[in-house]
Amino acid sequence: MKTSDFDYYLPEELIAQVPIEKRDTSRLMVLNKNTGEVFHKHFYDIVDYLDSGDVLVINDSKVIPARIIGIKEETNAVIELLMLKNIDGDVWECLCKPAKRISVGTIVKFSDKLKCECIKVFDEGIRHFKFIYDGILMEILDELGQMPLPPYIHEKLEDKSRYQTVYAKNIGSAAAPTAGLHFTEELLSKIKSKGVVVVPITLHVGLGTFRPVNVEDVTNHKMHSEYYKMNEDVAKILNLAKENGRKIISVGTTTTRTLETICTKYGKFKECSGFTDIFIYPGYKFKAINGLITNFHLPKSTLIMLVSALAGKENIMNAYKIAVDNKYRFFSFGDAMFIKE
């Protein structure tokens, strides 16, 4: 299986640069994974595809303003860090550029309140930094940090909250779980009033989700690990749904990877936390989910491979061609897809 098998043509003007004014008015492509049939809807129509007793699983991770720009103390060189994940205490894994300027002992200063020291060096621009600060780190980041928007978004984000889901709660992501950006409080209320059970898990989005695939043989790609957590109440609800033959609908690839990780590891859902580097591509047998709400993903990415594993590569490639022909909006601020049985 080649990475190039997951390439497709996308005109640049279809890459959404700003969020749509009202979250749930984005378009929704409904794809039947068994027949390949496609329907064109709006996101608020998702309520019509969910049944009483279904369980909708969301990722409640909250994005850190994780992009910070400072200067190297010795030389005044400008250094940019993207804080990927908390390793322990004040030690964070960061992606830095220019990485060649950062070695063990390098100190980067961001303000009078915040600096950090490199304590470990890894490949691919990754470093571990110990952060030194005066006050509460997350409050300082709120002041200094920028939302870590993907590089294909060139417009300034006027409202930081638009790169958060309305249910974001647990701080720790370096990118938004973007499938959830389409939900509003009102739409979630409608879904719940229909008898759908909505439950949260947490996966802090890091490099594993958005790192490009740089090898031609898909099976040689190595995922970076990301932290996940599921509580006991959620595990009970999901196990009961499985036992009773009710559908589990995952909101986003991050939620999917968490649910599949837990089911693969334990054979059922259970209260747990840890790090996952699960890589889902065609040939994978899904153990946890029946359906997936997701966005349209980058060509040749691990995410398009995941949806191809769920719906079949031919169905996905055909659906993406239809989306391009119908001028759907792509990627983080773009439109949505619901893959159903």
ROKOLBA-190666 format. One line per field, with one value per residue (C-alpha): x, y, z; residue in three letters. Coordinates in nm, 3 decimals. Layout:
east c(X_...)
north c(Y_...)
up c(Z_...)
residuo c(ALA_...)
//
This chain:
east c(0.000_0.151_0.111_0.048_-0.265_-0.426_-0.354_-0.629_-0.665_-0.769_-0.787_-0.631_-0.939_-1.135_-0.914_-1.126_-0.935_-1.188_-1.465_-1.819_-2.029_-2.261_-2.093_-2.373_-2.460_-2.153_-2.229_-2.248_-2.178_-2.341_-2.158_-2.300_-1.989_-2.153_-2.295_-2.079_-2.397_-2.357_-2.615_-2.568_-2.699_-2.615_-2.451_-2.764_-2.926_-2.700_-2.978_-3.186_-2.919_-2.891_-3.136_-3.254_-3.009_-2.713_-2.402_-2.223_-1.863_-1.688_-1.329_-1.337_-0.969_-0.901_-0.639_-0.351_-0.238_0.066_0.258_0.506_0.782_1.091_1.462_1.764_1.940_2.298_2.238_1.895_1.794_1.416_1.287_0.934_0.803_0.489_0.416_0.302_0.251_0.330_0.590_0.614_0.571_0.714_0.878_0.711_0.775_0.798_0.844_1.090_1.224_1.489_1.571_1.939_1.984_1.857_2.086_2.088_2.131_1.986_1.762_1.475_1.315_0.957_0.894_0.999_0.756_0.849_1.155_1.258_1.571_1.631_1.705_1.680_1.726_1.535_1.501_1.252_1.279_1.153_1.305_1.216_1.213_1.185_0.969_1.063_0.793_0.657_0.289_0.052_0.181_-0.158_-0.243_0.091_0.026_-0.316_-0.136_0.163_0.064_-0.107_-0.357_-0.159_-0.344_-0.229_0.016_-0.243_-0.449_-0.313_-0.591_-0.572_-0.819_-1.018_-1.187_-0.970_-1.279_-1.357_-1.061_-1.218_-1.520_-1.810_-1.749_-1.369_-1.274_-0.944_-0.644_-0.370_-0.407_-0.169_-0.445_-0.823_-1.023_-1.184_-1.482_-1.632_-1.613_-1.949_-2.152_-2.342_-2.496_-2.841_-2.765_-2.626_-2.946_-3.157_-2.947_-2.981_-3.356_-3.389_-3.253_-2.896_-2.641_-2.346_-2.029_-1.677_-1.335_-1.007_-0.727_-0.477_-0.403_-0.031_0.209_0.057_-0.256_-0.109_0.247_0.268_0.349_0.698_0.744_0.607_0.521_0.233_0.328_0.666_0.508_0.558_0.293_0.393_0.212_-0.073_-0.227_-0.582_-0.821_-1.160_-1.355_-1.552_-1.901_-1.827_-1.679_-1.999_-2.225_-2.021_-2.004_-2.381_-2.439_-2.222_-2.405_-2.744_-2.645_-2.676_-2.461_-2.149_-2.083_-1.742_-1.689_-1.351_-1.049_-0.896_-1.199_-1.192_-0.826_-0.891_-1.190_-1.011_-0.697_-0.891_-1.095_-0.781_-0.591_-0.863_-1.124_-1.384_-1.414_-1.269_-1.155_-0.797_-0.542_-0.216_-0.049_-0.158_0.034_-0.231_-0.215_-0.536_-0.521_-0.709_-0.712_-0.780_-1.089_-1.285_-1.379_-1.539_-1.733_-2.028_-2.009_-1.784_-1.839_-1.526_-1.390_-1.228_-0.862_-0.533_-0.414_-0.175_-0.241_-0.291_-0.643_-0.755_-0.608_-0.821_-1.147_-1.049_-1.013_-1.367_-1.552_-1.325_-1.064_-1.272_-1.575_-1.364_-1.178_-1.507_-1.669_-1.373_-1.398_-1.770_-1.682_-1.432_-1.682_-1.946_-1.704_-1.714_-1.479_-1.182_-0.970_-0.989_-1.245_-1.416_-1.728_-1.809_-1.869_-2.075_-1.974_-2.267_-2.358)
north c(0.000_0.327_0.674_0.803_0.581_0.833_1.143_1.347_1.673_1.972_2.328_2.565_2.786_2.503_2.510_2.693_2.991_3.111_2.943_2.963_3.223_2.973_2.646_2.404_2.558_2.403_2.146_1.777_1.496_1.172_0.865_0.514_0.305_-0.014_0.121_0.427_0.634_1.008_1.261_1.639_1.795_2.063_1.983_2.059_1.766_1.525_1.492_1.305_1.036_0.962_0.733_0.711_0.489_0.571_0.690_0.994_1.015_1.354_1.457_1.724_1.822_2.195_2.361_2.543_2.872_2.655_2.853_3.083_3.296_3.399_3.468_3.250_3.415_3.377_3.513_3.685_3.451_3.425_3.082_2.948_2.663_2.456_2.290_1.939_1.759_1.773_1.510_1.563_1.866_2.166_1.955_1.974_1.809_2.087_2.118_2.400_2.599_2.657_2.332_2.343_2.640_2.445_2.211_2.088_2.390_2.644_2.897_3.062_3.371_3.472_3.749_3.856_3.593_3.298_3.119_2.759_2.546_2.261_1.941_1.673_1.666_1.437_1.404_1.588_1.920_1.779_1.889_1.858_2.191_2.268_2.578_2.842_3.096_3.340_3.275_3.017_2.873_2.848_3.208_3.324_3.125_3.287_3.623_3.531_3.230_3.205_2.940_2.671_2.698_2.460_2.600_2.591_2.859_3.201_3.424_3.564_3.406_3.696_3.494_3.236_3.048_2.943_2.703_2.535_2.307_2.436_2.145_2.186_2.128_1.947_2.161_1.986_1.984_2.133_2.131_2.125_1.803_1.976_1.745_1.881_2.244_2.205_2.146_2.420_2.399_2.411_2.124_1.910_1.977_1.862_1.547_1.467_1.535_1.270_1.012_1.004_0.969_1.210_1.111_1.262_1.105_1.297_1.270_1.555_1.617_1.624_1.538_1.193_1.345_1.598_1.484_1.419_1.074_1.098_0.733_0.571_0.240_0.324_0.047_0.213_0.531_0.572_0.760_0.986_0.902_1.109_1.105_0.971_0.914_0.748_0.748_0.463_0.604_0.647_0.295_0.149_0.339_0.224_-0.140_-0.142_0.005_-0.270_-0.543_-0.410_-0.368_0.010_0.228_0.409_0.722_0.882_1.255_1.286_1.071_1.150_1.006_0.706_0.636_0.651_0.414_0.169_0.180_0.088_-0.188_-0.335_-0.331_-0.460_-0.624_-0.384_-0.028_0.045_0.332_0.396_0.649_0.626_0.707_0.578_0.558_0.352_0.391_0.292_0.227_-0.004_-0.362_-0.257_-0.421_-0.172_-0.296_0.009_0.234_0.206_0.554_0.857_1.232_1.387_1.663_1.637_1.551_1.633_1.420_1.140_1.196_0.935_1.075_1.001_0.654_0.610_0.706_0.483_0.193_0.259_0.329_0.169_0.355_0.360_0.502_0.772_0.873_0.892_1.096_1.336_1.383_1.461_1.706_1.886_1.895_2.039_2.291_2.168_2.349_2.140_2.081_2.234_2.512_2.322_2.111_1.773_1.414_1.152_0.794_0.568_0.203)
up c(0.000_-0.115_0.033_-0.320_-0.337_-0.099_-0.307_-0.472_-0.663_-0.451_-0.584_-0.331_-0.320_-0.155_0.156_0.415_0.556_0.814_1.015_0.876_1.063_1.236_1.324_1.237_0.898_0.734_0.468_0.555_0.312_0.426_0.295_0.324_0.380_0.252_-0.076_-0.141_-0.183_-0.110_0.016_0.046_0.367_0.624_0.955_1.156_0.970_1.162_1.419_1.155_1.126_1.498_1.676_2.035_2.224_1.999_2.181_2.041_2.163_2.166_2.243_2.515_2.481_2.479_2.258_2.427_2.267_2.202_1.938_2.115_1.967_2.162_2.127_2.195_2.490_2.356_2.004_1.997_1.711_1.674_1.780_1.735_1.951_1.918_2.253_2.164_2.493_2.861_2.952_3.326_3.549_3.363_3.090_2.747_2.413_2.152_1.780_1.721_1.429_1.331_1.515_1.423_1.656_1.958_2.151_2.511_2.741_2.495_2.672_2.486_2.640_2.558_2.813_3.161_3.291_3.068_2.935_2.878_2.863_2.618_2.812_2.538_2.159_1.920_1.542_1.320_1.506_1.836_2.166_2.533_2.720_3.090_3.125_3.383_3.463_3.714_3.779_3.621_3.292_3.118_3.207_3.065_2.747_2.716_2.709_2.490_2.286_1.951_1.847_1.661_1.330_1.056_0.798_0.518_0.699_0.605_0.740_1.093_1.334_1.482_1.757_1.939_2.056_1.699_1.711_2.016_2.031_2.241_2.480_2.512_2.875_2.937_2.840_2.644_2.265_2.009_1.745_1.759_1.720_1.424_1.356_1.677_1.562_1.383_1.699_1.880_2.228_2.065_1.828_2.111_2.311_2.014_1.981_2.352_2.352_2.080_2.326_2.199_2.480_2.445_2.631_2.644_2.617_2.604_2.350_2.350_1.985_1.912_1.635_1.577_1.427_1.187_1.105_0.727_0.593_0.443_0.341_0.025_0.195_0.431_0.675_0.741_0.885_1.259_1.458_1.748_2.070_2.215_2.563_2.609_2.897_2.951_3.279_3.433_3.365_2.994_2.973_3.128_2.886_2.584_2.696_2.753_2.408_2.254_2.449_2.336_1.970_1.977_1.754_1.871_1.664_1.698_1.652_1.485_1.408_1.749_1.929_1.694_1.764_2.140_2.127_1.897_2.113_2.426_2.256_2.098_2.427_2.662_2.437_2.580_2.711_3.055_3.271_3.166_3.046_2.859_2.531_2.191_1.866_1.686_1.307_1.128_0.754_0.512_0.632_0.991_1.147_1.356_1.703_1.866_1.630_1.389_1.238_1.218_1.192_1.045_0.823_0.478_0.524_0.358_0.066_0.166_0.540_0.813_0.854_0.498_0.549_0.862_0.688_0.394_0.639_0.764_0.439_0.176_-0.026_-0.346_-0.165_0.003_-0.313_-0.503_-0.221_-0.218_-0.595_-0.553_-0.273_-0.497_-0.787_-0.553_-0.403_-0.045_0.194_0.307_0.620_0.970_0.910_0.629_0.586_0.742_0.641_0.820_0.743_0.829_0.801)
residuo c(MET_LYS_THR_SER_ASP_PHE_ASP_TYR_TYR_LEU_PRO_GLU_GLU_LEU_ILE_ALA_GLN_VAL_PRO_ILE_GLU_LYS_ARG_ASP_THR_SER_ARG_LEU_MET_VAL_LEU_ASN_LYS_ASN_THR_GLY_GLU_VAL_PHE_HIS_LYS_HIS_PHE_TYR_ASP_ILE_VAL_ASP_TYR_LEU_ASP_SER_GLY_ASP_VAL_LEU_VAL_ILE_ASN_ASP_SER_LYS_VAL_ILE_PRO_ALA_ARG_ILE_ILE_GLY_ILE_LYS_GLU_GLU_THR_ASN_ALA_VAL_ILE_GLU_LEU_LEU_MET_LEU_LYS_ASN_ILE_ASP_GLY_ASP_VAL_TRP_GLU_CYS_LEU_CYS_LYS_PRO_ALA_LYS_ARG_ILE_SER_VAL_GLY_THR_ILE_VAL_LYS_PHE_SER_ASP_LYS_LEU_LYS_CYS_GLU_CYS_ILE_LYS_VAL_PHE_ASP_GLU_GLY_ILE_ARG_HIS_PHE_LYS_PHE_ILE_TYR_ASP_GLY_ILE_LEU_MET_GLU_ILE_LEU_ASP_GLU_LEU_GLY_GLN_MET_PRO_LEU_PRO_PRO_TYR_ILE_HIS_GLU_LYS_LEU_GLU_ASP_LYS_SER_ARG_TYR_GLN_THR_VAL_TYR_ALA_LYS_ASN_ILE_GLY_SER_ALA_ALA_ALA_PRO_THR_ALA_GLY_LEU_HIS_PHE_THR_GLU_GLU_LEU_LEU_SER_LYS_ILE_LYS_SER_LYS_GLY_VAL_VAL_VAL_VAL_PRO_ILE_THR_LEU_HIS_VAL_GLY_LEU_GLY_THR_PHE_ARG_PRO_VAL_ASN_VAL_GLU_ASP_VAL_THR_ASN_HIS_LYS_MET_HIS_SER_GLU_TYR_TYR_LYS_MET_ASN_GLU_ASP_VAL_ALA_LYS_ILE_LEU_ASN_LEU_ALA_LYS_GLU_ASN_GLY_ARG_LYS_ILE_ILE_SER_VAL_GLY_THR_THR_THR_THR_ARG_THR_LEU_GLU_THR_ILE_CYS_THR_LYS_TYR_GLY_LYS_PHE_LYS_GLU_CYS_SER_GLY_PHE_THR_ASP_ILE_PHE_ILE_TYR_PRO_GLY_TYR_LYS_PHE_LYS_ALA_ILE_ASN_GLY_LEU_ILE_THR_ASN_PHE_HIS_LEU_PRO_LYS_SER_THR_LEU_ILE_MET_LEU_VAL_SER_ALA_LEU_ALA_GLY_LYS_GLU_ASN_ILE_MET_ASN_ALA_TYR_LYS_ILE_ALA_VAL_ASP_ASN_LYS_TYR_ARG_PHE_PHE_SER_PHE_GLY_ASP_ALA_MET_PHE_ILE_LYS_GLU)
//
